Amino acid sequence: MKRREILKSLTLLPLAGGITATAAPLNNMLSAPAAGRDLFKELGIRTFINAAGNYTVMSGCLMPPEVMDAINAASKKFALVDDVQEKVGERIAQICHAEAALVSAGCWSALMLGMAGVLTGMDSKRVSQVPNLAGTGMKSEVILQKSHSMGYDHALTQAGVKLIKVETREEVEAAINENTAMLWFLNREVNVGKIKHQEWLELGKKYNLPTMIDIAADVPPVENLWKFNDMGFDLVVISGGKAMRGPQSAGILMGKKKYVDAARLSNNPRGGIGRGQKVNKEEVFGMYAALERFVNLDHKKEWEMWERKIAYIAGVIKSIPGVSTSTHIPATEDNKMPTLKVTWDPNKIKLTNVEMGERLRKGSPSVEVISWEAPNTLRCGMHVLEAGEEKIVASRLKEELLKASV
Ligand SMILES: *Cc1c(COP(=O)(O)O)cnc(C)c1O
């Protein structure tokens, strides 16, 4: 199965498995005290130790206390959404070396809103016409590299544009015409695409076209928060609920003021295409607190902690005959964090990677790992583990590997 199919199938699990949690009887539920309620338990929803990563289908990330404090503080007072967005946007822009910023409903919404801003400018009639671009005088095409097209570019089409996919510089230049609205870049795949950042920016300059870069999951390194603004991309979009551990329903659109200001016109609380992707003061404050926390984190210490966890788990399982362990950092530019890779000899351990994933999932406690990538292999993400959970992951892995040993 492809990664996406497996991830999709995970959403069915709570129904199919009913695994660790059991629903409380109705009368219990009605008399349950408000404080300290465990709604997961009450409603019979499987919870798990996440040793995989910031997957949207797995609910993304856990928000740290600093983020929850900001969200709770936001929930206690009324304010104009525009005022909240304006003040927080200024601070985010400062931190990230951008002219302006806004908090969007995830990186997906930032892609769509930034695209809308580029198309409409400050013209409110145009804002009301998006995504029906034909006959409006708005441009309607976005150029990107084929290797950068992996599903997220679909967000741009919500603003009505057509995607023109190319491979070489010559193809970019041939594709540019009077309908070209923007050049779009996916940082994650920079190593695969023929055209790198600088050349992409040069092309934008040469043809006077705005450029947007998607860096959704590309921190750490923390410097990526400002690197692409410094480089000269007109718009930069990033997720809030991945390694930054902000609200899963938050992201950031940042860059040149004229485009961010234009994007605001399509966003809530106004009635443009962003109206259905509402973020309120809670997400905006939560995003801001998460960004501040992330920038102030000791990233070297974090990295060392992940390595310690990897060493701990590897130490528990590597003496099992047929098992080998290594540290794996993704080759793409996203999720650049050390993970534990476990491989086993199928002649010594009779278990497929998918079966292994399922046994860990159905165990107690339930554990999710990356089990869909390669035969007889799994990976464990460390940055999503809470303190001490590496011990549970290690013992569950050991148990299942030994059980399947011949
Ligand atoms: C996750 C991701 C997105 C979408 O981000 P959300 O914050 O989930 O909306 C967009 N682009 C890329 C490359 C991503 O990895």
The ligand as a Gaussian input file, in Angstrom:
#p B3LYP/6-31G(d) Opt

LIG

0 1
 C        1.603000      19.342000       5.797000
 C        1.866000      20.043000       4.528000
 C        0.972000      21.010000       4.021000
 C       -0.358000      21.292000       4.674000
 O       -0.192000      21.837000       5.917000
 P       -1.380000      21.909000       6.990000
 O       -0.789000      22.763000       8.057000
 O       -1.658000      20.514000       7.407000
 O       -2.541000      22.554000       6.321000
 C        1.314000      21.685000       2.880000
 N        2.461000      21.421000       2.230000
 C        3.328000      20.473000       2.658000
 C        4.579000      20.211000       1.883000
 C        3.063000      19.753000       3.827000
 O        3.927000      18.829000       4.255000

